[in-house]
Amino acid sequence: MADNTNPGNFANRPKEEVRAAAQKGGESNTTGGFASMDPDKQKHIASQGGQASSGSFEPGSEKAKEAGRKGGSAS
């Protein structure tokens, strides 16, 4: 198993669970998310410019700077 313990990463999930998800053919099993929120709540969150995010980094940390330098490049 990979070092990344993110449950959203299919490499970290049991094969049976991955197969079941694949059989759904991209169908979502949730009704939540930003798009389903009340428009006023969306505006409030969007106006905070990422401040509402739980984030993975402390602003200005070396880890954040490194991630910013990598950008979207593949690891």
Predicted model as a PDB file, atoms N, CA, C, CB and O in Angstrom, pLDDT in the B-factor column:
MODEL        1                                                                  
ATOM      1  N   MET A   1       0.842  -1.188   0.000  1.00 45.00           N  
ATOM      2  CA  MET A   1       0.000   0.000   0.000  1.00 45.00           C  
ATOM      3  C   MET A   1       0.882   1.245   0.000  1.00 45.00           C  
ATOM      4  CB  MET A   1      -0.955   0.002   1.221  1.00 45.00           C  
ATOM      5  O   MET A   1       1.997   1.205   0.520  1.00 45.00           O  
ATOM      6  N   ALA A   2       0.412   2.330  -0.564  1.00 48.00           N  
ATOM      7  CA  ALA A   2       1.182   3.564  -0.690  1.00 48.00           C  
ATOM      8  C   ALA A   2       1.323   4.272   0.655  1.00 48.00           C  
ATOM      9  CB  ALA A   2       0.525   4.497  -1.704  1.00 48.00           C  
ATOM     10  O   ALA A   2       0.599   3.980   1.607  1.00 48.00           O  
ATOM     11  N   ASP A   3       2.271   5.209   0.712  1.00 64.00           N  
ATOM     12  CA  ASP A   3       2.469   6.003   1.929  1.00 64.00           C  
ATOM     13  C   ASP A   3       1.314   6.965   2.167  1.00 64.00           C  
ATOM     14  CB  ASP A   3       3.778   6.780   1.845  1.00 64.00           C  
ATOM     15  O   ASP A   3       1.075   7.384   3.299  1.00 64.00           O  
ATOM     16  N   ASN A   4       0.607   7.313   1.115  1.00 65.00           N  
ATOM     17  CA  ASN A   4      -0.499   8.254   1.209  1.00 65.00           C  
ATOM     18  C   ASN A   4      -1.713   7.533   1.799  1.00 65.00           C  
ATOM     19  CB  ASN A   4      -0.833   8.864  -0.187  1.00 65.00           C  
ATOM     20  O   ASN A   4      -2.218   6.582   1.203  1.00 65.00           O  
ATOM     21  N   THR A   5      -2.179   7.980   2.959  1.00 73.00           N  
ATOM     22  CA  THR A   5      -3.314   7.322   3.617  1.00 73.00           C  
ATOM     23  C   THR A   5      -4.643   7.978   3.283  1.00 73.00           C  
ATOM     24  CB  THR A   5      -3.116   7.325   5.113  1.00 73.00           C  
ATOM     25  O   THR A   5      -5.648   7.695   3.935  1.00 73.00           O  
ATOM     26  N   ASN A   6      -4.668   8.847   2.283  1.00 74.00           N  
ATOM     27  CA  ASN A   6      -5.881   9.527   1.875  1.00 74.00           C  
ATOM     28  C   ASN A   6      -6.913   8.503   1.411  1.00 74.00           C  
ATOM     29  CB  ASN A   6      -5.585  10.549   0.761  1.00 74.00           C  
ATOM     30  O   ASN A   6      -6.657   7.768   0.458  1.00 74.00           O  
ATOM     31  N   PRO A   7      -8.084   8.438   2.071  1.00 69.00           N  
ATOM     32  CA  PRO A   7      -9.088   7.449   1.672  1.00 69.00           C  
ATOM     33  C   PRO A   7      -9.676   7.719   0.291  1.00 69.00           C  
ATOM     34  CB  PRO A   7     -10.199   7.412   2.690  1.00 69.00           C  
ATOM     35  O   PRO A   7     -10.293   6.833  -0.301  1.00 69.00           O  
ATOM     36  N   GLY A   8      -9.493   8.935  -0.229  1.00 72.00           N  
ATOM     37  CA  GLY A   8      -9.965   9.249  -1.568  1.00 72.00           C  
ATOM     38  C   GLY A   8      -9.079   8.655  -2.645  1.00 72.00           C  
ATOM     39  O   GLY A   8      -9.455   8.629  -3.817  1.00 72.00           O  
ATOM     40  N   ASN A   9      -7.918   8.182  -2.261  1.00 78.00           N  
ATOM     41  CA  ASN A   9      -6.977   7.580  -3.192  1.00 78.00           C  
ATOM     42  C   ASN A   9      -7.341   6.106  -3.350  1.00 78.00           C  
ATOM     43  CB  ASN A   9      -5.500   7.751  -2.701  1.00 78.00           C  
ATOM     44  O   ASN A   9      -7.279   5.348  -2.382  1.00 78.00           O  
ATOM     45  N   PHE A  10      -7.717   5.698  -4.547  1.00 77.00           N  
ATOM     46  CA  PHE A  10      -8.171   4.317  -4.760  1.00 77.00           C  
ATOM     47  C   PHE A  10      -7.090   3.289  -4.469  1.00 77.00           C  
ATOM     48  CB  PHE A  10      -8.652   4.147  -6.180  1.00 77.00           C  
ATOM     49  O   PHE A  10      -7.399   2.132  -4.183  1.00 77.00           O  
ATOM     50  N   ALA A  11      -5.824   3.695  -4.538  1.00 80.00           N  
ATOM     51  CA  ALA A  11      -4.743   2.758  -4.240  1.00 80.00           C  
ATOM     52  C   ALA A  11      -4.767   2.334  -2.773  1.00 80.00           C  
ATOM     53  CB  ALA A  11      -3.388   3.383  -4.583  1.00 80.00           C  
ATOM     54  O   ALA A  11      -4.178   1.315  -2.413  1.00 80.00           O  
ATOM     55  N   ASN A  12      -5.439   3.103  -1.934  1.00 80.00           N  
ATOM     56  CA  ASN A  12      -5.501   2.817  -0.503  1.00 80.00           C  
ATOM     57  C   ASN A  12      -6.769   2.075  -0.093  1.00 80.00           C  
ATOM     58  CB  ASN A  12      -5.401   4.097   0.273  1.00 80.00           C  
ATOM     59  O   ASN A  12      -6.994   1.835   1.093  1.00 80.00           O  
ATOM     60  N   ARG A  13      -7.581   1.717  -1.052  1.00 82.00           N  
ATOM     61  CA  ARG A  13      -8.851   1.062  -0.740  1.00 82.00           C  
ATOM     62  C   ARG A  13      -8.794  -0.416  -1.092  1.00 82.00           C  
ATOM     63  CB  ARG A  13     -10.007   1.738  -1.487  1.00 82.00           C  
ATOM     64  O   ARG A  13      -8.018  -0.823  -1.957  1.00 82.00           O  
ATOM     65  N   PRO A  14      -9.618  -1.221  -0.423  1.00 85.00           N  
ATOM     66  CA  PRO A  14      -9.688  -2.653  -0.773  1.00 85.00           C  
ATOM     67  C   PRO A  14     -10.150  -2.817  -2.223  1.00 85.00           C  
ATOM     68  CB  PRO A  14     -10.654  -3.411   0.190  1.00 85.00           C  
ATOM     69  O   PRO A  14     -10.963  -2.031  -2.709  1.00 85.00           O  
ATOM     70  N   LYS A  15      -9.635  -3.830  -2.906  1.00 87.00           N  
ATOM     71  CA  LYS A  15      -9.960  -4.043  -4.316  1.00 87.00           C  
ATOM     72  C   LYS A  15     -11.460  -4.203  -4.554  1.00 87.00           C  
ATOM     73  CB  LYS A  15      -9.232  -5.264  -4.832  1.00 87.00           C  
ATOM     74  O   LYS A  15     -11.984  -3.743  -5.568  1.00 87.00           O  
ATOM     75  N   GLU A  16     -12.148  -4.858  -3.617  1.00 89.00           N  
ATOM     76  CA  GLU A  16     -13.601  -5.046  -3.774  1.00 89.00           C  
ATOM     77  C   GLU A  16     -14.315  -3.702  -3.799  1.00 89.00           C  
ATOM     78  CB  GLU A  16     -14.167  -5.924  -2.634  1.00 89.00           C  
ATOM     79  O   GLU A  16     -15.246  -3.494  -4.578  1.00 89.00           O  
ATOM     80  N   GLU A  17     -13.873  -2.798  -2.943  1.00 85.00           N  
ATOM     81  CA  GLU A  17     -14.495  -1.473  -2.877  1.00 85.00           C  
ATOM     82  C   GLU A  17     -14.232  -0.699  -4.169  1.00 85.00           C  
ATOM     83  CB  GLU A  17     -13.964  -0.682  -1.658  1.00 85.00           C  
ATOM     84  O   GLU A  17     -15.118  -0.006  -4.669  1.00 85.00           O  
ATOM     85  N   VAL A  18     -13.033  -0.816  -4.702  1.00 83.00           N  
ATOM     86  CA  VAL A  18     -12.682  -0.140  -5.953  1.00 83.00           C  
ATOM     87  C   VAL A  18     -13.532  -0.702  -7.097  1.00 83.00           C  
ATOM     88  CB  VAL A  18     -11.163  -0.306  -6.264  1.00 83.00           C  
ATOM     89  O   VAL A  18     -14.042   0.058  -7.920  1.00 83.00           O  
ATOM     90  N   ARG A  19     -13.683  -2.025  -7.152  1.00 86.00           N  
ATOM     91  CA  ARG A  19     -14.508  -2.640  -8.196  1.00 86.00           C  
ATOM     92  C   ARG A  19     -15.953  -2.151  -8.115  1.00 86.00           C  
ATOM     93  CB  ARG A  19     -14.463  -4.173  -8.080  1.00 86.00           C  
ATOM     94  O   ARG A  19     -16.567  -1.837  -9.134  1.00 86.00           O  
ATOM     95  N   ALA A  20     -16.489  -2.089  -6.900  1.00 84.00           N  
ATOM     96  CA  ALA A  20     -17.872  -1.637  -6.723  1.00 84.00           C  
ATOM     97  C   ALA A  20     -18.027  -0.194  -7.204  1.00 84.00           C  
ATOM     98  CB  ALA A  20     -18.299  -1.756  -5.240  1.00 84.00           C  
ATOM     99  O   ALA A  20     -19.023   0.146  -7.843  1.00 84.00           O  
ATOM    100  N   ALA A  21     -17.050   0.646  -6.900  1.00 79.00           N  
ATOM    101  CA  ALA A  21     -17.109   2.039  -7.346  1.00 79.00           C  
ATOM    102  C   ALA A  21     -17.015   2.119  -8.861  1.00 79.00           C  
ATOM    103  CB  ALA A  21     -15.985   2.863  -6.700  1.00 79.00           C  
ATOM    104  O   ALA A  21     -17.710   2.920  -9.486  1.00 79.00           O  
ATOM    105  N   ALA A  22     -16.156   1.291  -9.457  1.00 82.00           N  
ATOM    106  CA  ALA A  22     -15.987   1.302 -10.911  1.00 82.00           C  
ATOM    107  C   ALA A  22     -17.257   0.851 -11.621  1.00 82.00           C  
ATOM    108  CB  ALA A  22     -14.817   0.406 -11.317  1.00 82.00           C  
ATOM    109  O   ALA A  22     -17.571   1.350 -12.701  1.00 82.00           O  
ATOM    110  N   GLN A  23     -17.981  -0.075 -11.032  1.00 83.00           N  
ATOM    111  CA  GLN A  23     -19.198  -0.575 -11.656  1.00 83.00           C  
ATOM    112  C   GLN A  23     -20.300   0.471 -11.701  1.00 83.00           C  
ATOM    113  CB  GLN A  23     -19.688  -1.792 -10.923  1.00 83.00           C  
ATOM    114  O   GLN A  23     -21.228   0.359 -12.502  1.00 83.00           O  
ATOM    115  N   LYS A  24     -20.207   1.484 -10.852  1.00 79.00           N  
ATOM    116  CA  LYS A  24     -21.204   2.546 -10.864  1.00 79.00           C  
ATOM    117  C   LYS A  24     -21.046   3.443 -12.087  1.00 79.00           C  
ATOM    118  CB  LYS A  24     -21.106   3.377  -9.590  1.00 79.00           C  
ATOM    119  O   LYS A  24     -21.941   4.221 -12.414  1.00 79.00           O  
ATOM    120  N   GLY A  25     -19.913   3.330 -12.754  1.00 75.00           N  
ATOM    121  CA  GLY A  25     -19.712   4.078 -13.992  1.00 75.00           C  
ATOM    122  C   GLY A  25     -19.714   5.581 -13.818  1.00 75.00           C  
ATOM    123  O   GLY A  25     -20.238   6.294 -14.674  1.00 75.00           O  
ATOM    124  N   GLY A  26     -19.150   6.079 -12.746  1.00 66.00           N  
ATOM    125  CA  GLY A  26     -19.059   7.519 -12.531  1.00 66.00           C  
ATOM    126  C   GLY A  26     -20.255   8.127 -11.830  1.00 66.00           C  
ATOM    127  O   GLY A  26     -20.284   9.336 -11.600  1.00 66.00           O  
ATOM    128  N   GLU A  27     -21.246   7.314 -11.486  1.00 68.00           N  
ATOM    129  CA  GLU A  27     -22.405   7.850 -10.766  1.00 68.00           C  
ATOM    130  C   GLU A  27     -21.985   8.255  -9.364  1.00 68.00           C  
ATOM    131  CB  GLU A  27     -23.559   6.812 -10.710  1.00 68.00           C  
ATOM    132  O   GLU A  27     -21.249   7.533  -8.693  1.00 68.00           O  
ATOM    133  N   SER A  28     -22.451   9.397  -8.934  1.00 64.00           N  
ATOM    134  CA  SER A  28     -22.127   9.878  -7.597  1.00 64.00           C  
ATOM    135  C   SER A  28     -23.033   9.212  -6.571  1.00 64.00           C  
ATOM    136  CB  SER A  28     -22.259  11.412  -7.520  1.00 64.00           C  
ATOM    137  O   SER A  28     -24.208   8.963  -6.841  1.00 64.00           O  
ATOM    138  N   ASN A  29     -22.494   8.929  -5.415  1.00 62.00           N  
ATOM    139  CA  ASN A  29     -23.330   8.355  -4.357  1.00 62.00           C  
ATOM    140  C   ASN A  29     -23.591   9.379  -3.253  1.00 62.00           C  
ATOM    141  CB  ASN A  29     -22.664   7.099  -3.767  1.00 62.00           C  
ATOM    142  O   ASN A  29     -24.084   9.031  -2.180  1.00 62.00           O  
ATOM    143  N   THR A  30     -23.256  10.644  -3.523  1.00 66.00           N  
ATOM    144  CA  THR A  30     -23.533  11.688  -2.550  1.00 66.00           C  
ATOM    145  C   THR A  30     -24.351  12.782  -3.210  1.00 66.00           C  
ATOM    146  CB  THR A  30     -22.226  12.260  -1.962  1.00 66.00           C  
ATOM    147  O   THR A  30     -24.316  12.955  -4.428  1.00 66.00           O  
ATOM    148  N   THR A  31     -25.077  13.506  -2.402  1.00 68.00           N  
ATOM    149  CA  THR A  31     -25.848  14.627  -2.920  1.00 68.00           C  
ATOM    150  C   THR A  31     -25.316  15.938  -2.369  1.00 68.00           C  
ATOM    151  CB  THR A  31     -27.328  14.467  -2.576  1.00 68.00           C  
ATOM    152  O   THR A  31     -25.877  17.002  -2.629  1.00 68.00           O  
ATOM    153  N   GLY A  32     -24.241  15.861  -1.612  1.00 72.00           N  
ATOM    154  CA  GLY A  32     -23.677  17.059  -1.007  1.00 72.00           C  
ATOM    155  C   GLY A  32     -22.717  17.763  -1.933  1.00 72.00           C  
ATOM    156  O   GLY A  32     -22.697  17.523  -3.141  1.00 72.00           O  
ATOM    157  N   GLY A  33     -21.928  18.629  -1.351  1.00 78.00           N  
ATOM    158  CA  GLY A  33     -20.931  19.353  -2.120  1.00 78.00           C  
ATOM    159  C   GLY A  33     -21.314  20.794  -2.345  1.00 78.00           C  
ATOM    160  O   GLY A  33     -22.439  21.218  -2.083  1.00 78.00           O  
ATOM    161  N   PHE A  34     -20.355  21.522  -2.831  1.00 79.00           N  
ATOM    162  CA  PHE A  34     -20.510  22.956  -3.029  1.00 79.00           C  
ATOM    163  C   PHE A  34     -21.663  23.286  -3.969  1.00 79.00           C  
ATOM    164  CB  PHE A  34     -19.228  23.544  -3.567  1.00 79.00           C  
ATOM    165  O   PHE A  34     -22.427  24.218  -3.718  1.00 79.00           O  
ATOM    166  N   ALA A  35     -21.787  22.522  -5.051  1.00 80.00           N  
ATOM    167  CA  ALA A  35     -22.814  22.811  -6.059  1.00 80.00           C  
ATOM    168  C   ALA A  35     -24.228  22.649  -5.520  1.00 80.00           C  
ATOM    169  CB  ALA A  35     -22.628  21.908  -7.258  1.00 80.00           C  
ATOM    170  O   ALA A  35     -25.157  23.271  -6.036  1.00 80.00           O  
ATOM    171  N   SER A  36     -24.409  21.827  -4.493  1.00 83.00           N  
ATOM    172  CA  SER A  36     -25.755  21.600  -3.979  1.00 83.00           C  
ATOM    173  C   SER A  36     -26.115  22.551  -2.829  1.00 83.00           C  
ATOM    174  CB  SER A  36     -25.888  20.164  -3.516  1.00 83.00           C  
ATOM    175  O   SER A  36     -27.224  22.495  -2.297  1.00 83.00           O  
ATOM    176  N   MET A  37     -25.181  23.414  -2.454  1.00 84.00           N  
ATOM    177  CA  MET A  37     -25.429  24.345  -1.340  1.00 84.00           C  
ATOM    178  C   MET A  37     -26.347  25.482  -1.762  1.00 84.00           C  
ATOM    179  CB  MET A  37     -24.106  24.915  -0.812  1.00 84.00           C  
ATOM    180  O   MET A  37     -26.520  25.771  -2.946  1.00 84.00           O  
ATOM    181  N   ASP A  38     -26.916  26.103  -0.769  1.00 87.00           N  
ATOM    182  CA  ASP A  38     -27.707  27.308  -0.961  1.00 87.00           C  
ATOM    183  C   ASP A  38     -26.806  28.367  -1.615  1.00 87.00           C  
ATOM    184  CB  ASP A  38     -28.300  27.823   0.405  1.00 87.00           C  
ATOM    185  O   ASP A  38     -25.664  28.541  -1.190  1.00 87.00           O  
ATOM    186  N   PRO A  39     -27.297  29.071  -2.636  1.00 89.00           N  
ATOM    187  CA  PRO A  39     -26.462  30.066  -3.326  1.00 89.00           C  
ATOM    188  C   PRO A  39     -25.850  31.125  -2.398  1.00 89.00           C  
ATOM    189  CB  PRO A  39     -27.283  30.756  -4.380  1.00 89.00           C  
ATOM    190  O   PRO A  39     -24.723  31.565  -2.624  1.00 89.00           O  
ATOM    191  N   ASP A  40     -26.583  31.535  -1.360  1.00 91.00           N  
ATOM    192  CA  ASP A  40     -26.032  32.527  -0.431  1.00 91.00           C  
ATOM    193  C   ASP A  40     -24.860  31.947   0.364  1.00 91.00           C  
ATOM    194  CB  ASP A  40     -27.127  33.024   0.532  1.00 91.00           C  
ATOM    195  O   ASP A  40     -23.888  32.647   0.645  1.00 91.00           O  
ATOM    196  N   LYS A  41     -24.957  30.671   0.722  1.00 88.00           N  
ATOM    197  CA  LYS A  41     -23.863  30.030   1.442  1.00 88.00           C  
ATOM    198  C   LYS A  41     -22.649  29.885   0.525  1.00 88.00           C  
ATOM    199  CB  LYS A  41     -24.302  28.650   1.985  1.00 88.00           C  
ATOM    200  O   LYS A  41     -21.511  30.058   0.962  1.00 88.00           O  
ATOM    201  N   GLN A  42     -22.895  29.568  -0.746  1.00 85.00           N  
ATOM    202  CA  GLN A  42     -21.807  29.487  -1.719  1.00 85.00           C  
ATOM    203  C   GLN A  42     -21.080  30.824  -1.813  1.00 85.00           C  
ATOM    204  CB  GLN A  42     -22.344  29.071  -3.102  1.00 85.00           C  
ATOM    205  O   GLN A  42     -19.850  30.877  -1.793  1.00 85.00           O  
ATOM    206  N   LYS A  43     -21.856  31.906  -1.918  1.00 87.00           N  
ATOM    207  CA  LYS A  43     -21.255  33.244  -2.029  1.00 87.00           C  
ATOM    208  C   LYS A  43     -20.416  33.564  -0.800  1.00 87.00           C  
ATOM    209  CB  LYS A  43     -22.347  34.316  -2.215  1.00 87.00           C  
ATOM    210  O   LYS A  43     -19.321  34.115  -0.909  1.00 87.00           O  
ATOM    211  N   HIS A  44     -20.939  33.213   0.369  1.00 84.00           N  
ATOM    212  CA  HIS A  44     -20.212  33.491   1.616  1.00 84.00           C  
ATOM    213  C   HIS A  44     -18.880  32.748   1.641  1.00 84.00           C  
ATOM    214  CB  HIS A  44     -21.064  33.093   2.840  1.00 84.00           C  
ATOM    215  O   HIS A  44     -17.850  33.334   1.972  1.00 84.00           O  
ATOM    216  N   ILE A  45     -18.895  31.472   1.297  1.00 80.00           N  
ATOM    217  CA  ILE A  45     -17.663  30.674   1.302  1.00 80.00           C  
ATOM    218  C   ILE A  45     -16.693  31.202   0.241  1.00 80.00           C  
ATOM    219  CB  ILE A  45     -17.980  29.173   1.048  1.00 80.00           C  
ATOM    220  O   ILE A  45     -15.501  31.362   0.503  1.00 80.00           O  
ATOM    221  N   ALA A  46     -17.219  31.471  -0.960  1.00 80.00           N  
ATOM    222  CA  ALA A  46     -16.359  31.950  -2.048  1.00 80.00           C  
ATOM    223  C   ALA A  46     -15.735  33.299  -1.706  1.00 80.00           C  
ATOM    224  CB  ALA A  46     -17.158  32.058  -3.353  1.00 80.00           C  
ATOM    225  O   ALA A  46     -14.602  33.571  -2.101  1.00 80.00           O  
ATOM    226  N   SER A  47     -16.454  34.142  -0.981  1.00 80.00           N  
ATOM    227  CA  SER A  47     -15.932  35.468  -0.638  1.00 80.00           C  
ATOM    228  C   SER A  47     -14.769  35.398   0.345  1.00 80.00           C  
ATOM    229  CB  SER A  47     -17.039  36.325  -0.055  1.00 80.00           C  
ATOM    230  O   SER A  47     -14.021  36.364   0.491  1.00 80.00           O  
ATOM    231  N   GLN A  48     -14.615  34.266   1.014  1.00 75.00           N  
ATOM    232  CA  GLN A  48     -13.532  34.127   1.980  1.00 75.00           C  
ATOM    233  C   GLN A  48     -12.208  33.762   1.308  1.00 75.00           C  
ATOM    234  CB  GLN A  48     -13.893  33.077   3.015  1.00 75.00           C  
ATOM    235  O   GLN A  48     -11.173  33.711   1.971  1.00 75.00           O  
ATOM    236  N   GLY A  49     -12.234  33.512   0.016  1.00 71.00           N  
ATOM    237  CA  GLY A  49     -11.011  33.279  -0.742  1.00 71.00           C  
ATOM    238  C   GLY A  49     -10.141  32.162  -0.212  1.00 71.00           C  
ATOM    239  O   GLY A  49      -8.923  32.321  -0.132  1.00 71.00           O  
ATOM    240  N   GLY A  50     -10.726  31.044   0.150  1.00 64.00           N  
ATOM    241  CA  GLY A  50      -9.943  29.910   0.619  1.00 64.00           C  
ATOM    242  C   GLY A  50      -9.730  29.890   2.122  1.00 64.00           C  
ATOM    243  O   GLY A  50      -9.200  28.912   2.649  1.00 64.00           O  
ATOM    244  N   GLN A  51     -10.122  30.927   2.818  1.00 66.00           N  
ATOM    245  CA  GLN A  51      -9.942  30.965   4.266  1.00 66.00           C  
ATOM    246  C   GLN A  51     -10.790  29.920   4.977  1.00 66.00           C  
ATOM    247  CB  GLN A  51     -10.278  32.341   4.794  1.00 66.00           C  
ATOM    248  O   GLN A  51     -10.450  29.490   6.079  1.00 66.00           O  
ATOM    249  N   ALA A  52     -11.897  29.508   4.351  1.00 58.00           N  
ATOM    250  CA  ALA A  52     -12.779  28.509   4.963  1.00 58.00           C  
ATOM    251  C   ALA A  52     -12.224  27.095   4.818  1.00 58.00           C  
ATOM    252  CB  ALA A  52     -14.169  28.583   4.340  1.00 58.00           C  
ATOM    253  O   ALA A  52     -12.695  26.164   5.472  1.00 58.00           O  
ATOM    254  N   SER A  53     -11.230  26.945   3.964  1.00 62.00           N  
ATOM    255  CA  SER A  53     -10.645  25.633   3.723  1.00 62.00           C  
ATOM    256  C   SER A  53      -9.888  25.158   4.947  1.00 62.00           C  
ATOM    257  CB  SER A  53      -9.718  25.668   2.507  1.00 62.00           C  
ATOM    258  O   SER A  53      -9.229  25.942   5.630  1.00 62.00           O  
ATOM    259  N   SER A  54      -9.992  23.859   5.218  1.00 62.00           N  
ATOM    260  CA  SER A  54      -9.213  23.313   6.333  1.00 62.00           C  
ATOM    261  C   SER A  54      -7.743  23.286   5.958  1.00 62.00           C  
ATOM    262  CB  SER A  54      -9.702  21.893   6.713  1.00 62.00           C  
ATOM    263  O   SER A  54      -6.876  23.310   6.832  1.00 62.00           O  
ATOM    264  N   GLY A  55      -7.459  23.235   4.667  1.00 65.00           N  
ATOM    265  CA  GLY A  55      -6.096  23.315   4.158  1.00 65.00           C  
ATOM    266  C   GLY A  55      -5.167  22.243   4.687  1.00 65.00           C  
ATOM    267  O   GLY A  55      -5.431  21.622   5.716  1.00 65.00           O  
ATOM    268  N   SER A  56      -4.093  22.038   3.982  1.00 68.00           N  
ATOM    269  CA  SER A  56      -3.115  21.037   4.381  1.00 68.00           C  
ATOM    270  C   SER A  56      -1.847  21.680   4.914  1.00 68.00           C  
ATOM    271  CB  SER A  56      -2.784  20.130   3.214  1.00 68.00           C  
ATOM    272  O   SER A  56      -1.014  21.001   5.513  1.00 68.00           O  
ATOM    273  N   PHE A  57      -1.691  22.984   4.702  1.00 69.00           N  
ATOM    274  CA  PHE A  57      -0.444  23.648   5.038  1.00 69.00           C  
ATOM    275  C   PHE A  57      -0.681  24.896   5.877  1.00 69.00           C  
ATOM    276  CB  PHE A  57       0.313  24.007   3.777  1.00 69.00           C  
ATOM    277  O   PHE A  57      -1.728  25.538   5.788  1.00 69.00           O  
ATOM    278  N   GLU A  58       0.302  25.217   6.681  1.00 74.00           N  
ATOM    279  CA  GLU A  58       0.320  26.516   7.341  1.00 74.00           C  
ATOM    280  C   GLU A  58       0.763  27.530   6.289  1.00 74.00           C  
ATOM    281  CB  GLU A  58       1.278  26.525   8.611  1.00 74.00           C  
ATOM    282  O   GLU A  58       1.709  27.260   5.548  1.00 74.00           O  
ATOM    283  N   PRO A  59       0.104  28.690   6.201  1.00 70.00           N  
ATOM    284  CA  PRO A  59       0.522  29.678   5.210  1.00 70.00           C  
ATOM    285  C   PRO A  59       2.000  30.037   5.389  1.00 70.00           C  
ATOM    286  CB  PRO A  59      -0.351  30.943   5.314  1.00 70.00           C  
ATOM    287  O   PRO A  59       2.453  30.307   6.502  1.00 70.00           O  
ATOM    288  N   GLY A  60       2.735  30.037   4.289  1.00 74.00           N  
ATOM    289  CA  GLY A  60       4.143  30.411   4.319  1.00 74.00           C  
ATOM    290  C   GLY A  60       5.093  29.309   4.750  1.00 74.00           C  
ATOM    291  O   GLY A  60       6.303  29.528   4.803  1.00 74.00           O  
ATOM    292  N   SER A  61       4.570  28.120   5.061  1.00 80.00           N  
ATOM    293  CA  SER A  61       5.444  27.041   5.513  1.00 80.00           C  
ATOM    294  C   SER A  61       6.285  26.522   4.347  1.00 80.00           C  
ATOM    295  CB  SER A  61       4.616  25.894   6.135  1.00 80.00           C  
ATOM    296  O   SER A  61       5.938  26.712   3.182  1.00 80.00           O  
ATOM    297  N   GLU A  62       7.385  25.871   4.679  1.00 83.00           N  
ATOM    298  CA  GLU A  62       8.241  25.293   3.641  1.00 83.00           C  
ATOM    299  C   GLU A  62       7.469  24.276   2.802  1.00 83.00           C  
ATOM    300  CB  GLU A  62       9.477  24.629   4.272  1.00 83.00           C  
ATOM    301  O   GLU A  62       7.635  24.218   1.584  1.00 83.00           O  
ATOM    302  N   LYS A  63       6.620  23.470   3.460  1.00 80.00           N  
ATOM    303  CA  LYS A  63       5.823  22.470   2.728  1.00 80.00           C  
ATOM    304  C   LYS A  63       4.904  23.152   1.715  1.00 80.00           C  
ATOM    305  CB  LYS A  63       4.986  21.610   3.711  1.00 80.00           C  
ATOM    306  O   LYS A  63       4.763  22.685   0.585  1.00 80.00           O  
ATOM    307  N   ALA A  64       4.282  24.255   2.125  1.00 78.00           N  
ATOM    308  CA  ALA A  64       3.384  24.983   1.229  1.00 78.00           C  
ATOM    309  C   ALA A  64       4.160  25.562   0.053  1.00 78.00           C  
ATOM    310  CB  ALA A  64       2.652  26.105   1.987  1.00 78.00           C  
ATOM    311  O   ALA A  64       3.694  25.521  -1.085  1.00 78.00           O  
ATOM    312  N   LYS A  65       5.347  26.101   0.332  1.00 79.00           N  
ATOM    313  CA  LYS A  65       6.160  26.676  -0.744  1.00 79.00           C  
ATOM    314  C   LYS A  65       6.583  25.595  -1.735  1.00 79.00           C  
ATOM    315  CB  LYS A  65       7.403  27.382  -0.166  1.00 79.00           C  
ATOM    316  O   LYS A  65       6.563  25.807  -2.947  1.00 79.00           O  
ATOM    317  N   GLU A  66       6.963  24.440  -1.206  1.00 80.00           N  
ATOM    318  CA  GLU A  66       7.377  23.330  -2.069  1.00 80.00           C  
ATOM    319  C   GLU A  66       6.218  22.876  -2.954  1.00 80.00           C  
ATOM    320  CB  GLU A  66       7.894  22.150  -1.222  1.00 80.00           C  
ATOM    321  O   GLU A  66       6.394  22.642  -4.149  1.00 80.00           O  
ATOM    322  N   ALA A  67       5.038  22.754  -2.358  1.00 77.00           N  
ATOM    323  CA  ALA A  67       3.864  22.334  -3.121  1.00 77.00           C  
ATOM    324  C   ALA A  67       3.530  23.367  -4.197  1.00 77.00           C  
ATOM    325  CB  ALA A  67       2.655  22.125  -2.184  1.00 77.00           C  
ATOM    326  O   ALA A  67       3.139  23.011  -5.309  1.00 77.00           O  
ATOM    327  N   GLY A  68       3.684  24.629  -3.862  1.00 76.00           N  
ATOM    328  CA  GLY A  68       3.415  25.698  -4.836  1.00 76.00           C  
ATOM    329  C   GLY A  68       4.387  25.650  -5.998  1.00 76.00           C  
ATOM    330  O   GLY A  68       4.004  25.890  -7.143  1.00 76.00           O  
ATOM    331  N   ARG A  69       5.642  25.342  -5.709  1.00 78.00           N  
ATOM    332  CA  ARG A  69       6.637  25.240  -6.775  1.00 78.00           C  
ATOM    333  C   ARG A  69       6.339  24.058  -7.694  1.00 78.00           C  
ATOM    334  CB  ARG A  69       8.044  25.103  -6.180  1.00 78.00           C  
ATOM    335  O   ARG A  69       6.539  24.133  -8.906  1.00 78.00           O  
ATOM    336  N   LYS A  70       5.859  22.968  -7.102  1.00 77.00           N  
ATOM    337  CA  LYS A  70       5.544  21.778  -7.914  1.00 77.00           C  
ATOM    338  C   LYS A  70       4.348  22.051  -8.827  1.00 77.00           C  
ATOM    339  CB  LYS A  70       5.249  20.556  -7.003  1.00 77.00           C  
ATOM    340  O   LYS A  70       4.286  21.561  -9.955  1.00 77.00           O  
ATOM    341  N   GLY A  71       3.412  22.832  -8.324  1.00 73.00           N  
ATOM    342  CA  GLY A  71       2.229  23.136  -9.112  1.00 73.00           C  
ATOM    343  C   GLY A  71       1.488  21.880  -9.514  1.00 73.00           C  
ATOM    344  O   GLY A  71       1.279  20.993  -8.686  1.00 73.00           O  
ATOM    345  N   GLY A  72       1.098  21.789 -10.740  1.00 63.00           N  
ATOM    346  CA  GLY A  72       0.354  20.626 -11.209  1.00 63.00           C  
ATOM    347  C   GLY A  72       1.209  19.540 -11.819  1.00 63.00           C  
ATOM    348  O   GLY A  72       0.690  18.616 -12.445  1.00 63.00           O  
ATOM    349  N   SER A  73       2.513  19.640 -11.644  1.00 66.00           N  
ATOM    350  CA  SER A  73       3.369  18.631 -12.262  1.00 66.00           C  
ATOM    351  C   SER A  73       3.197  17.279 -11.579  1.00 66.00           C  
ATOM    352  CB  SER A  73       4.836  19.067 -12.207  1.00 66.00           C  
ATOM    353  O   SER A  73       2.935  17.201 -10.378  1.00 66.00           O  
ATOM    354  N   ALA A  74       3.347  16.243 -12.348  1.00 58.00           N  
ATOM    355  CA  ALA A  74       3.193  14.882 -11.832  1.00 58.00           C  
ATOM    356  C   ALA A  74       4.373  14.529 -10.942  1.00 58.00           C  
ATOM    357  CB  ALA A  74       3.068  13.865 -12.987  1.00 58.00           C  
ATOM    358  O   ALA A  74       5.498  14.975 -11.169  1.00 58.00           O  
ATOM    359  N   SER A  75       4.098  13.719  -9.922  1.00 54.00           N  
ATOM    360  CA  SER A  75       5.182  13.339  -9.022  1.00 54.00           C  
ATOM    361  C   SER A  75       5.825  12.048  -9.446  1.00 54.00           C  
ATOM    362  CB  SER A  75       4.680  13.216  -7.608  1.00 54.00           C  
ATOM    363  O   SER A  75       6.760  11.581  -8.796  1.00 54.00           O  
TER     364      SER A  75                                                      
ENDMDL                                                                          
END                                                                             
